[in-house]
Amino acid sequence: MTTMQPIQTNGIIKDFMINEKDNIKDKNFIHYSETGLDGPDQILPADSFKTTEHNGRVRIQLNNEDVNSMPISIPGLMSNTAKKYSNHLALVTRPDENGIRKTYTYSEYENQVRTVAKAFLKLGLERYHGVCILGFNSPEWLFANLGAIYAGGFAVGIYTTNNPEACQHCAIISKANIIVVENTKQLEKILQIKHNLPHLKVIVQYEGKPEEKDILSWNDLIKIGEAESDVKLNEVLKTIAVNECCTLVFTSGTVGNPKAVMLSHDNFLSNVRSMSMALELKEGYETLVSYLPLSHVAAQVVDIYFMLYIAGTIYFADQNALKGSLVNTLLVARPTTFVGVPRVWEKIYEKMQAVAANNGFIKTWIASWAKSQALYYNINKMNGNDRKHWSYIIAKCLVFNKIRAALGLDRCKMCISAAAPLSSEIKQYFLSLDIPILDAYGMSECSGAHTVNTPVNLKLNSVGRPIFGLNTKLYNPDSNGEGEICMSGRHIFMGYLNEPQKTNEVLDADGWLHSGDLGKFDSDGFLYITGRIKELIITAGGENVPPIYIEQLVLAELSILSNALLIGDKRKYLTMLVTLKTEINAETGAPKDNFTLNTLKWLQSIGSTSKTVSEVLEKHDPFVYEEIDKAIKRANTKVISHAQRVQKFQILPHDFSIVTGELGPTLKVKRNIVYKMYENLIEDMYK
């Protein structure tokens, strides 16, 4: 029987079609199953919209826009997709030693997840305890992640770059019963800390045959699961609720230990549902390449849940994807959507610049003409004029289609950049190749994206408009309309596990997540990130200085600079640390001493004979220092006050990287670490 019942959302009464069994108890929140055994798509009673306990639940708030979207669990979604698209291609592995790629249909995908879940239960996975996963992207990573959720535990991704102590922190906080590692290298980390993990029962290795005693291989795990009946798993599934935690995502931990962000089934899937509406992707059609760390929320929500929601196909890249082999997978997969962090776009840009440098006069002229046509068309499109002139159409056929095909992006409808700011220069370059890069903005605490540019609604230096159905406000805005970005909605996290004080610091009494990021809206509703509250520099004179804004100004003035880091908190004036673009070691990911081809050409153009960073520093190359000084002075003309001008700079001995410690696993700069590493250089600028 169906009745009409009003639901109050943010003070507005709307009619909402519900079934009586859904048992909505008040006007603001939907509530719960009477028995507690109607899972996995049930909602269990909760008194608050936040919790910090392992077995905690949260109330689910309905906004105006999503009152017609009843919550569903991750197992419920997978079951629905596997039934509807049972024979559709879901997963494609990276090639084995014989060049063969293994595939899984959606029916096989769900079967593997259930098998792994049964094995986890047999091996002693307890309710609300973790399954930590430490390895590079693969089907096994997804099977372990979803298997943990099916079995009533927590999926807990650990960054492959973590040291043993950081792995120990994640395992202890999540009360990990099971740890899944990729190979011997990752296994060694866990063996070093195993004696400190009181809840640990089993370690599983998913690549190769374990050489250590008592370590299960992936085949062993599957055999255990296949020998089990479905009875226990089905009983556990009945107890699962959509408003319980299913995943822990650890923050980058740039200050103190990483916090465990608790995300529920509804957090993930309400975000995915909203993203799907915004991006207008086609169900049963889309293809994606998985290569970004699955321990990060962006990769989880896109690679796992978004693709599961739209029945997409995932191709897995090999482990050297970020070191140069990514294009090989792109050429095979030909993705319809491609998500990259800024460093990926920068590497593609550098390689394309190197190729262009070897073009003859005619090719160079054609390329310049074509890029001007694409830039003209795309800028007009952003301003509301989508008219395609014949010159743009010819350029697309002659140049842009070939470039896209060479990159494996010929079917790609959307190229998205996330995790950190991408320079305007890089975005404008790709725009001139008719490849608009769409910036998105979000964080672990909002289950992924909160704002995004779309092919239809795009502004070059904006992170887009808030996604339909998600709420945004600017807290305490100044006279320029700049304030702290705050978010609310069903995608907002449950809390930080075991950390109520830190949870209350970011999640206020009304359910608004305070991001710590500063931003402002333009007249069209596009959001611009202008800085971060904790990263604001307050000079000795009391001037508030947004470092990111000034750093971007300097980087825009000189393309051979890879990083610019502003210094000046409690100081009399501002200074800056800069790095020059160098080659990257393909094996280790560490920066080399020798410059990139484009940097070398720039050096030659200014009269320098330096070939390495060491040479520049040893002879204090006057040509290089003078040009950087000029670039900083040009940037200084664009700041709003004298206190925001950079007075001095130092060139660092190498570029930033994860290996050398300046970048976190999501490629964000660890400012405090950099300050400490180069403390002597910084102090020299203030003598």
N, C-alpha and C positions, 0 to 999 in steps of 0.2 A: 504494500500500500504506500502511495506517495502523497505527501502533503506539502503545502506551501508554508514556509516559516521564515520570518524576518531575521536577518543577521546584521547586527550593528558593526560597522567597520569604520573606525576613525570618525565616529559621530554621524555616519550616513547609514540610513536603513535601506537595505536592498532585499529583494525577494530571492530566495535560494531554494532550489529543488533538492530535497533530501528524502531519504527513506527513514521510516520511523526507527528502524534498528540502528541507525547511525547515532541516535541518542545524544543529540547536541544539548548540553546542559545549560549554557548561558549564551548571551547574545554576542559576546566578543570572541569566544574560543570554542572550537569543536573539541569534543571530549572522547569518551572511552568505551571500551568493550566491558560488558558486565562480568564476563567469566574470566577474562585475562588469558584465555586459551583460544582466541579466534584469529591468531596470527597467520601469516606474518604482516598482514595489512591493517591490523587493528591499531587503535589509539588507546593507550592506558592512562589512567588518571594522573594528573600532575597539578601542583599548586603554584608553580612559577614558570616563567619562560626561560629561566636559566638554572643550571645545576653544575656542580663540580665533582659529583660523586660517580664512581664507576657504573653503578646501577641506577643512576638518576634518570628522570624523564622530564620533559618540558611540555608546556601548553603550546598548542599550535594556533597561531593567530592568523585570521583570514583578513586579507586586504581587499579593498574594493574590486581589484582587477582579478583576483584569483579565487573568488568564492565558488566558482564552478569547477574547481580542480580539487577533487578529493585526494587526500594523501594516499600514497602507495609505497610499499617497501621495496628495497632493492631486489630481494628474491621474488617478490610479486611482479616487478617489472621484467626481470629476466625470464620468468616463466611465461609471461604474456608474449614477449618478443620471440622466444624459442618456439612457441606454438604457432604464431603467425608467420614467422620466417624460418621455419625449421630447416630448410635446405639452402638458405641464403648464406653466402660466404661471410664468415665473421672474422676470422683471424688467419693471417698468413705469416709464417715464421721467417726469420732471416735464413739465407741458404746455409746448408750444412757443408761439410768438407767436400762433398760431391756436387755442390751447387744446387741441391734440391731443396725446395721450400715446402714445408708441411702446411696443410690447411685444415681449418675446422669450420664446420657449418654451425649455425646457431644451436641446433639440436645437440651437436657434439660438444659445443662450448658449455651448455648448461649441464650436460652429463658429466663432463670433466670437473666442473665446479662442485656438483653434488658428490662425486666420488672423493674429491679432496676433503670436502666437509665431513663426510663419513669417516675418513681416515683420521682427521683431526680429533673428532669426538672419541674414536677408539683409542687414540694416543693420549687422551686425558685433557683435551682443551675444556676449560671450565667456562661457565657463563660469565661474561663481562671481563674476560682475561684476553691478553693480546696474542696475536700471531705477528711477530716482527718479520719483515721481508727486506733482505739486504742484497740487492743485485741489480743488474741492468734489465731494461725492459724486455719482456718475453711473454709468451702465453702463460708460462708457469707462474710468472709474477701475478697475472690477472686471476689465474685459477686459485692461487693461494689467498689473494686479497678477498675475492668473492666467497671462497670456501670458508674463510674465517667468519665472514658476516653470516652466511647460511647457518653455520654451527653455533651462532649466538655469541661469538667472541668479537674482538676488535681487530680490524685490519690496521697494521702499523708499519708504514713505510719508513725505512732508514736510508739516509743518503749514502751512496757508495763511497763518498769522500770522507765520511766520518771516521775518526780514530776510535780505538777500542773503548776509551773512556766515554765518548759521546754515544756509542752504541749501548754501553752499559746503562747510561742515563735513560735512554728510550725504553730499554727492556725492563728496567726496574719500575719506572712510572706506569707502564702499561701492564705490569704483572704478567709478563710474557710466559706462557706455557710452552710455546713452540717458536723456534726461530728458523726461518727458511733463508738459506744463503745460496748465492749463485755458484761460487767456485772455491777453490782452495784459498785464494787470496782473501776473500771475505770470511771464510771459515776460520782462518787463523786469528782474526780479530775477536771472534766470539769465544774461541778456545782460551784466549788470554784472560777473559773476564767471566768465564762460565761458572767458576766457583763463587762468584759474587751475586749470582742470580737465583734467589731462593725458589722462584716459581717455575723455573725452566725444567721441562721434562724431556723434550726431544729437539734435536737439530736435524734439519733436512737440507741436503745439497741438491740443487736442481740441474746442474751441469756437470758432466763427467761422473766417474765412479769415485766415491769417497775413499780416501786412503786411511783415514783415521777410524779407530774402533768406535762402534756405537753411533756412527753418523748414518742416517738413512739416505739412500739415493732417492731420486724422484720416482723411479720405477718401483722401489720398495713401498713408497707412500701410496702409489696408485693400486698396487696389489692389495694392500691393507684395506683401502676403501672399497675395492671391488668385491672383497670377501664379506663386507658388511651388508646387512639388510637396510631398508629405508626407514625402519620403524623408529629408531632413536632420533634420526635426523628430522623426521616429520613431527615428532613430539617437541623437539626444540623449536622448530619453525613456528609451531602454534603459540609459543610463548613470546615471540619477537613482536615488537611494536615499532611503528614508524617514528615515534617520538622518543626513541632511545638512541644512545650513541652506537654507531656501527664502525666508526673510523677515528683514529687519532692521527692528526697531521701536526708534526712538530715545526715550530717556528724556526727561523734561521739561527737564532741565538747569538746575534751580534753583540748583545749586552746580556751577560749572565747565561744560565742554562736555558736551553730551548724549552718553551712551554708547549704542553700537549693540548692542541685545539680539538675539542670534542665536537664531532659532526654527526648528525643523525641521518637516517634514511630520508626524512622529509627535507632536511637542509639541502642535501645533494640534489634530490629530484625536483624540488620546487625551483631551484636555480637552473637546472637543465631545461625544465619546461619553459621557463621565461626566456632563456637563451634561444631555444628552438623557435619560439615565436618571433624573436627579434631578428634572427639571421635567416629565417625562412628556408631552412635546408629541407631536402627532399627525403622522405622516408624510404628506406630500402635501396638507396642509390649512392650515398656519400662514401668517400674513401679517404683515409687519413694515414699518415706515417707516424708511428710512435717512436720517439727518440728522446724527448725531454724527460728528466727524472720523474718517475712515477711516485716518488716520495713527496713530490711537490703537489699542492692542491690543483694547480692549473692542468697538469698532465692527467691527474686522476679524474677530474670532472669532465675533461674533453675526451681523453683516450678511452676511459672505461664507461662512464655513465652517459655521456652525451651520445657516444656511438651505440651504446646499448639501447638508448631511448629511441634513436632513429634507425636502428638496425643497419648501421654502417659497417664497412669493412676496414680492418686495421692491418697494415703492413708494419712489421717490426724491422727497424734499421739495425745495423750492426753496431758494435761497441765503439767503433771509431767515427761514428756519425758526426760528432762535434769537432773531430780532428780532420775532416775533409771528405769522408766517404758517404755523407748523407745524400749527395746528388745521385749516387748509384741506386739507392733505394727509391728516390723520387722518380727516376726514369722508369723503374719497373712498376711502381704503384700508380703513378700519375694521379696524385690525390686531387680531390675536389675542394678540399680545405687544407690549408697549411698554417701551422702555428709555430712561430719562431721567437726566441729571445733576441734582444738587440745584437748580441755577439754573432749570432747566426747570419743575420742580415748584413752585418759589417763584413763578415768573411766572404759572403757571396759578392758583395760590392767590390771588395778588394780584388777578387779573382777576375771579375768582369772588367775592372779597370786595367788589370794586367793584360787581358786578352785584347782590349780595345787599343792598348798602346802599340800593338804590333800590326794594326790595320794600316793599309795603304791609304793614299789621299782620297780615292773615290769612296771606299767603304766608310772612312771617317766622315766625309761630307754627307753621305746618305744617312749615317747614324745620327749626326747632329741635326739634320733636317727632320728626321723622323721623331727624335726626342722633343724637338720644339713643338711638333704637331700634337704629340701626346700630352705634353705639359699644358698647352693651350686648351685642349679638349677637357682634360681632367679638372683644371682649375675652373673652367666655365661650368662643368658639371657640379662641382661643389657649391657654386653660386646659383644653382638652380636651372642652368641651361644645358640640357642633355643632347643638343643637336650635334650630329656627327657630320663634319664636313668631309668632302671627297678626299682631301689631302690626308686626313686622319685615317680614313678607311684604307687608302693605298699604303700608308705607313704601317698600319696594322698587318696587312697582308705581306708586305715585303720584309718587314723587320721584326715586329713584336711577336707575331706567331712563331717565328723561328727561334727567338730568344726563349720564349716560354717552353717550347718543345725541347730545347737544349738543356733547360733546367728541370724538366719533368713536370712543369706547371701548366701544360697546355690545356688541361681540364679544370684547372683550379679557378674557382669562382671567388674565393676569399683568401687573402694572405693576412694573417693577424700577428701583431707583435704584443708581447706581454712581459710581465715580471719587472721591467725597469724601463726608464725613458730611452727612446731611440732618437738620435739626433735628427734635426730638421734636414740637414744635408743629405743623409741617407734616404729619408722618406721622399724628398724631392727628386732624388736620382731615380728611385724605383717608379715614382709617379711619371717621370719622363720616359720610362720604358713601358708605360701602360700597365704597371703592376702596383696599384694602390695598396699601401700597407695600412691596415686598420688597427689603430691602437685600442687596447682594452684596459680596464682598470678594475682591480679587485684585490682580495687578500684571503689568506687561509680562513680568517674569521667570518668571511661572508661566502664560504663554500666555492669560491672561484671568482667569476666576473660579476661586477655590479653595473658598470657602464661599458659600452662598446660602440665603436663606429661601425657602420654597415655600408655595403656598396652603394646604397641609395642615400644614406645620410652620413656624410663624411666631412670632417674638417681636419686639416693637416696636422696641426699641433695640439689638437684636443684628444681626450681619451673617450670621446663620444658622449652620447646621451645615456641617462639611466635606463636600464632595461625595463621594459613594460612590466608593471606589477611590483617593482621594487622601489622603496621609498628613499629619498635623499633630502638632506637639508644641510645648510652651512651653519655651524654653531659659532656664535659670537662674531659675526662678520664685522670687518672694519669699514672705514669710509669708502674704500675701493671695492667693497663687496666680497672681500677675501676672508674666508673663515675655515674652521675645521670641517672636513667632510664627515658627515654622519649618515649611517645607513640603518634601515630597519626592514623587516620582512621575514618570511618563513625561511629564508636562506641564511639568516644570522645564526652563528654558532651557539652551542648550548652553554659553553663555559670552558675555562682552562682546568683540566683535570687536577684535582686536589689543591687548587689555588684560588680560593674564593676572593681574596683581597685583590689579586691581579685581575680577576674576572670583573669585579665591581669597578675597577679603575677604567675599563674600556666599555663596559655594558651598563648604561645608566638605568635608573628606576623605571623609565618609560620604554625600555627595550631598544634604545638607539645605540648602535655600535659607534664609538668614537674612534676614527681611524688613525688619528695622529697626523694625517696628511692635510695640508692646506690647499684650498682650491677656490675657484670662482666659476660662475656660469656666465656665458654670453647671452645676448638677447634671444638667441635661438634655442637656448636650453642645453648647449654643449658645455661639458665640464672641462676645466683646465687645471692641471696639478701645478701648483706654484711653489711647493716646498713641503717640509715636514717639521712639525712643531719641535720634536726632540732634536732635530738637526739644525734648528735656528741658531745662528751665531749671534751672541749678544756681546758687542764690543765693550771695551773698558769705558767708553763714553755712553753706554746704554743704548746704542743703536741696534735694532733687530735686523739681521741680515739673512736672507734666504740663500743658502749656499748653492742649491741645485740651479736656481735661476742664473746666478753669476757664472757657475761652471759651464752651463750650456752656452752662455754668451761667448766665453773664451773658446770653447771647442768649435763653435760655428765660425770663428774667425780664422782658424788654422786646422785644416783637415788632417795633417800628419800627427796631431796630438791624439793620443788614444784615451787618456784620462786627465782630468783636471780636478784637484781636490782643494777646496778652500779652507784656510786656517784663519783663526782670529778670535775665538771665544775668549772673552776677558782680556783681550790684547788691545793695544793702542791703534793698530792698523791691521789690514788684511794682507795675507800672503797666500801663496798657492804652490802646491806640488803638482808637477805635470809629468806625464810619460809619453814617450814617442812610440809610434807604431813599428813593431818588430815582427819577425817571423815567429811562428809557434812550433815547438817540438811536437811532431805528429805522434810520437810514442807516449810522452809524459804529459803533454798539455802545458808544459812550462814555456815561458817566453824566452826566445833566443836573444843573443846580443846583436845579431845582424839585422839591418832594417828591411822592411818590405820594399818591393820594387818601386811603389809609388813614393815612399819616403826617400829612397835613393835619388829618384828623379827630381824631387823637390830640392834635396840637398845640392844637387848639381846646378839647379836653376838659380840658387842664391850664391853660388861660388864656393860651397863647402866641398872638401874632399873626404870627409868622414864617412866610414862605411859601417861603423858600429856605435852603439851607445857609449861603450867604453872610451872610444876615441873622442867623442864629443865632450865627455866629462874630463878626460885626462888633459886635453889641451884647452878646455873651456872655450870650445869652438865659437869664435865671435860672431860668425855668420848665423849660427843657429840661435844663440842667445839673443842676438839683436832682433831676429824675426819674431821670436816668441814674445819678446818685450813689446814689439810693435803691435802684435795681435792683442795682447792684454790691454795696451793703451787704447786700441780701437774699441774693445769691449767696455772699457771704463767710461767711454763717452755715452754709453747706453744705459748706465745705471741711474737711479733716481736721486742719489745723494753722494756727496764726497766721501762719506764714511763707507760706502759700498765699493769704493775703488780698490783694486789690488795694487799693492805697492811693491812687492818683491815676489820672486818665484825661485824654485829649485827644480832641476831636472832629476828625476829618480833613475837609479841604475838599471832598472828593468820595468817592463810593463806589469800591470796587475794580472793576477791569475788565481785560480783556486789552489794550485800547487804551491805557490809562493806565499799564500795566506791572506792576500788582500781582498779576495772575493769569496763570498759565501757560495753554497751549493746552487743557489739560484742566480749567481753572477752579480749579486748586489755588492757594492763596496762596503767592507767592514771598516767604517770610519775610525772607530776607536782603536782598532788593530793597526791601521795605517799610521795613526798619530803616534802610537807607541813604537812601531817599527822604525820610524824615521824621526824620532824625537830630537836627535842631535842636529839633523838638517833643519828642522823647524826652529830650534833655538838659535841657530846661526843667523836666521833671517830677522831675529829680534835683538841681536846684540847691538 
